[in-house]
Amino acid sequence: MLNATDVTRAELRRQIDGFLAKEKLTATEKTQCNLLMSKLADLRSDDERRAKAAQVAKELGLPYNVEAPTQKDAELEAFRAYMLRGEQRTYTPMSDAVQGAYVVPAAFFTSLMTGIAQYTELMDRNNVSLIESENGRKLTLPSIDLSTITSAQVLENVDAPPVANPTVSSSVLSAYTYRTNPIASSVELEEDSFESVSDILTAAFAVGLARGIGADLVNGSGSGAPMGILTAAADSGVTAASATVFTKAELQSIYFSVNRAYRVNPKCAWLMNDTTYNGILGLKDATTNRPLVNITEDGEKLFGKRILISPDMPTAAASKAIAFGDLSQFKVRVLRNSVSVRRNVETPGYSERGAALYTGFMRVDSALNNVGGTAPVVFAKLHA
């Protein structure tokens, strides 16, 4: 429920927005608008005083019944000001953002990442190692070959022979910029409709970014683009006898081509397109006649490992149609301060109709910890 201050603030914003929506203001209107902005600034100062009073009261254990504004409130208000009027108020370092774009608030970022993860499984922290960086400097990640590391008993008066050391290496993550297609929206965004418009932009940016980034997370070359999982994965040595589907025996061979040290990881999973998955759903065990993938009993699992669906996985003959392995070894880096929105009100064909264009940006990179002789992730091909 809004208190008196909130109601006053909302009314001031409504009146200010009314003035700013006009193409040209008279001298009197400019004076009135400046006065309203001054009153709104005074309210913000009052917000700061109330916040400090609330903090002191909390530290002293005293009651304070006026809710203090939070940092989240301030970020959302600043973002709203930019979306409505292009008003820039820097509250977050912008060195890693696209020039002229506005770094989105934490709440917007969280919603955006959730939406992206729903479209591309390789941006979901439950499936891969998702790293959120605060700056764009190159990030070096150490890695070790888990397939060879072992141990030996220490015995008294016994000179233990030297053992082979597991391979230790590193991968370097940069950041590549992605942007969505511009989305047109009326510049006359009303106070009451801003939240719904923001939700629409979040959903649109999530799908747009997921399509571009997701494609490279699967097939990226690693040169001028993220290293795709199929590019980095090792060959399982399995090629299907068919150009469209895999058999149980072929899938079983793919499964056992990955070292158990990687198979036991909770993030070990299958990655395939819906088309490939649909072909596997029809397979049955020759002995028990039980479906190989029993969604009702096991969920979407094959040999006890989750099946992840990616629309960017290929399905053509001779393509790498399946990837399998420990996806915790697949590192995906996202720069938090690069997730930004650019507002453009001067685009020909749109400005004449009172519309602004909004473009979303994000910087991402990826790499697979692939050291030693045994790869954590493998691929299998369909027959040519």
Solvent accessible surface area in square Angstrom, and as a share of the most:
residue,aa,sasa,rsa
1,M,243,1.09
2,L,115,0.57
3,N,66,0.34
4,A,83,0.64
5,T,34,0.20
6,D,39,0.20
7,V,82,0.47
8,T,65,0.38
9,R,25,0.09
10,A,32,0.25
11,E,68,0.30
12,L,13,0.06
13,R,39,0.14
14,R,137,0.50
15,Q,65,0.29
16,I,4,0.02
17,D,28,0.15
18,G,40,0.39
19,F,32,0.13
20,L,67,0.34
21,A,58,0.45
22,K,100,0.43
23,E,183,0.82
24,K,175,0.74
25,L,35,0.17
26,T,80,0.47
27,A,83,0.64
28,T,88,0.51
29,E,35,0.15
30,K,110,0.46
31,T,90,0.52
32,Q,87,0.38
33,C,5,0.03
34,N,95,0.49
35,L,103,0.51
36,L,18,0.09
37,M,75,0.34
38,S,57,0.37
39,K,97,0.41
40,L,8,0.04
41,A,46,0.36
42,D,88,0.45
43,L,31,0.15
44,R,73,0.27
45,S,48,0.31
46,D,40,0.21
47,D,16,0.08
48,E,110,0.49
49,R,144,0.53
50,R,32,0.12
51,A,32,0.25
52,K,142,0.60
53,A,40,0.31
54,A,21,0.16
55,Q,92,0.41
56,V,79,0.46
57,A,9,0.07
58,K,158,0.67
59,E,124,0.55
60,L,121,0.60
61,G,64,0.62
62,L,105,0.52
63,P,127,0.80
64,Y,85,0.32
65,N,149,0.76
66,V,55,0.32
67,E,144,0.64
68,A,25,0.19
69,P,47,0.30
70,T,71,0.41
71,Q,114,0.50
72,K,117,0.50
73,D,70,0.36
74,A,56,0.44
75,E,25,0.11
76,L,63,0.31
77,E,26,0.12
78,A,6,0.05
79,F,2,0.01
80,R,14,0.05
81,A,0,0.00
82,Y,9,0.03
83,M,1,0.00
84,L,10,0.05
85,R,59,0.21
86,G,27,0.26
87,E,64,0.29
88,Q,86,0.38
89,R,70,0.25
90,T,99,0.57
91,Y,66,0.25
92,T,28,0.16
93,P,92,0.58
94,M,57,0.25
95,S,103,0.67
96,D,15,0.08
97,A,16,0.13
98,V,30,0.17
99,Q,163,0.72
100,G,44,0.42
101,A,0,0.00
102,Y,3,0.01
103,V,8,0.04
104,V,9,0.05
105,P,1,0.01
106,A,50,0.39
107,A,34,0.27
108,F,12,0.05
109,F,6,0.03
110,T,82,0.48
111,S,59,0.38
112,L,3,0.02
113,M,16,0.07
114,T,72,0.42
115,G,18,0.18
116,I,0,0.00
117,A,18,0.14
118,Q,151,0.67
119,Y,67,0.26
120,T,3,0.02
121,E,46,0.21
122,L,0,0.00
123,M,2,0.01
124,D,29,0.15
125,R,121,0.44
126,N,106,0.54
127,N,3,0.02
128,V,0,0.00
129,S,25,0.16
130,L,22,0.11
131,I,44,0.22
132,E,55,0.25
133,S,14,0.09
134,E,104,0.47
135,N,50,0.25
136,G,23,0.23
137,R,174,0.64
138,K,152,0.64
139,L,51,0.25
140,T,81,0.47
141,L,30,0.15
142,P,103,0.65
143,S,10,0.07
144,I,61,0.31
145,D,2,0.01
146,L,64,0.32
147,S,28,0.18
148,T,80,0.46
149,I,94,0.48
150,T,104,0.61
151,S,104,0.67
152,A,74,0.57
153,Q,142,0.63
154,V,139,0.80
155,L,91,0.45
156,E,155,0.69
157,N,159,0.82
158,V,85,0.49
159,D,140,0.72
160,A,65,0.50
161,P,101,0.64
162,P,134,0.84
163,V,99,0.57
164,A,95,0.74
165,N,132,0.68
166,P,32,0.20
167,T,64,0.37
168,V,103,0.59
169,S,47,0.30
170,S,61,0.39
171,S,21,0.13
172,V,82,0.47
173,L,0,0.00
174,S,30,0.19
175,A,15,0.12
176,Y,62,0.23
177,T,76,0.44
178,Y,34,0.13
179,R,172,0.63
180,T,11,0.07
181,N,127,0.65
182,P,78,0.49
183,I,44,0.22
184,A,51,0.39
185,S,22,0.14
186,S,60,0.39
187,V,46,0.27
188,E,109,0.49
189,L,17,0.08
190,E,111,0.50
191,E,51,0.23
192,D,138,0.71
193,S,39,0.25
194,F,10,0.04
195,E,114,0.51
196,S,60,0.39
197,V,24,0.14
198,S,13,0.08
199,D,94,0.49
200,I,114,0.58
201,L,3,0.02
202,T,16,0.09
203,A,61,0.47
204,A,40,0.31
205,F,2,0.01
206,A,4,0.03
207,V,55,0.31
208,G,31,0.30
209,L,3,0.02
210,A,0,0.00
211,R,141,0.52
212,G,34,0.33
213,I,0,0.00
214,G,0,0.00
215,A,35,0.27
216,D,39,0.20
217,L,0,0.00
218,V,0,0.00
219,N,78,0.40
220,G,3,0.03
221,S,67,0.43
222,G,32,0.31
223,S,93,0.60
224,G,65,0.63
225,A,22,0.17
226,P,1,0.00
227,M,62,0.28
228,G,0,0.00
229,I,0,0.00
230,L,7,0.04
231,T,64,0.37
232,A,18,0.14
233,A,9,0.07
234,A,37,0.29
235,D,87,0.45
236,S,19,0.12
237,G,66,0.63
238,V,18,0.10
239,T,76,0.44
240,A,1,0.00
241,A,85,0.66
242,S,38,0.25
243,A,36,0.28
244,T,97,0.56
245,V,58,0.34
246,F,2,0.01
247,T,60,0.35
248,K,64,0.27
249,A,71,0.55
250,E,26,0.12
251,L,0,0.00
252,Q,78,0.35
253,S,57,0.37
254,I,0,0.00
255,Y,30,0.11
256,F,124,0.52
257,S,43,0.28
258,V,0,0.00
259,N,51,0.26
260,R,153,0.56
261,A,39,0.30
262,Y,4,0.02
263,R,22,0.08
264,V,83,0.48
265,N,41,0.21
266,P,119,0.75
267,K,50,0.21
268,C,2,0.01
269,A,0,0.00
270,W,0,0.00
271,L,1,0.00
272,M,0,0.00
273,N,21,0.11
274,D,85,0.44
275,T,88,0.51
276,T,7,0.04
277,Y,14,0.05
278,N,107,0.55
279,G,24,0.23
280,I,1,0.01
281,L,59,0.29
282,G,61,0.59
283,L,37,0.19
284,K,114,0.48
285,D,30,0.15
286,A,109,0.85
287,T,127,0.74
288,T,91,0.53
289,N,101,0.52
290,R,93,0.34
291,P,47,0.30
292,L,23,0.11
293,V,5,0.03
294,N,23,0.12
295,I,86,0.43
296,T,132,0.77
297,E,119,0.54
298,D,58,0.30
299,G,30,0.28
300,E,82,0.37
301,K,80,0.34
302,L,0,0.00
303,F,62,0.26
304,G,55,0.53
305,K,38,0.16
306,R,71,0.26
307,I,8,0.04
308,L,8,0.04
309,I,36,0.18
310,S,2,0.01
311,P,71,0.45
312,D,37,0.19
313,M,3,0.01
314,P,38,0.24
315,T,52,0.30
316,A,67,0.52
317,A,53,0.41
318,A,49,0.38
319,S,19,0.12
320,K,62,0.26
321,A,0,0.00
322,I,0,0.00
323,A,1,0.01
324,F,1,0.00
325,G,0,0.00
326,D,0,0.00
327,L,1,0.01
328,S,18,0.12
329,Q,26,0.12
330,F,0,0.00
331,K,34,0.14
332,V,0,0.00
333,R,3,0.01
334,V,0,0.00
335,L,1,0.00
336,R,64,0.24
337,N,13,0.06
338,S,0,0.00
339,V,1,0.01
340,S,1,0.01
341,V,1,0.01
342,R,78,0.28
343,R,42,0.15
344,N,65,0.33
345,V,58,0.33
346,E,140,0.63
347,T,31,0.18
348,P,112,0.70
349,G,39,0.38
350,Y,74,0.28
351,S,46,0.30
352,E,130,0.58
353,R,172,0.63
354,G,32,0.31
355,A,16,0.12
356,A,0,0.00
357,L,19,0.09
358,Y,0,0.00
359,T,15,0.09
360,G,2,0.02
361,F,8,0.03
362,M,0,0.00
363,R,56,0.20
364,V,0,0.00
365,D,9,0.05
366,S,3,0.02
367,A,12,0.10
368,L,13,0.06
369,N,12,0.06
370,N,64,0.33
371,V,17,0.10
372,G,41,0.40
373,G,83,0.80
374,T,40,0.23
375,A,12,0.09
376,P,1,0.01
377,V,0,0.00
378,V,7,0.04
379,F,17,0.07
380,A,0,0.00
381,K,72,0.30
382,L,3,0.01
383,H,87,0.39
384,A,93,0.72
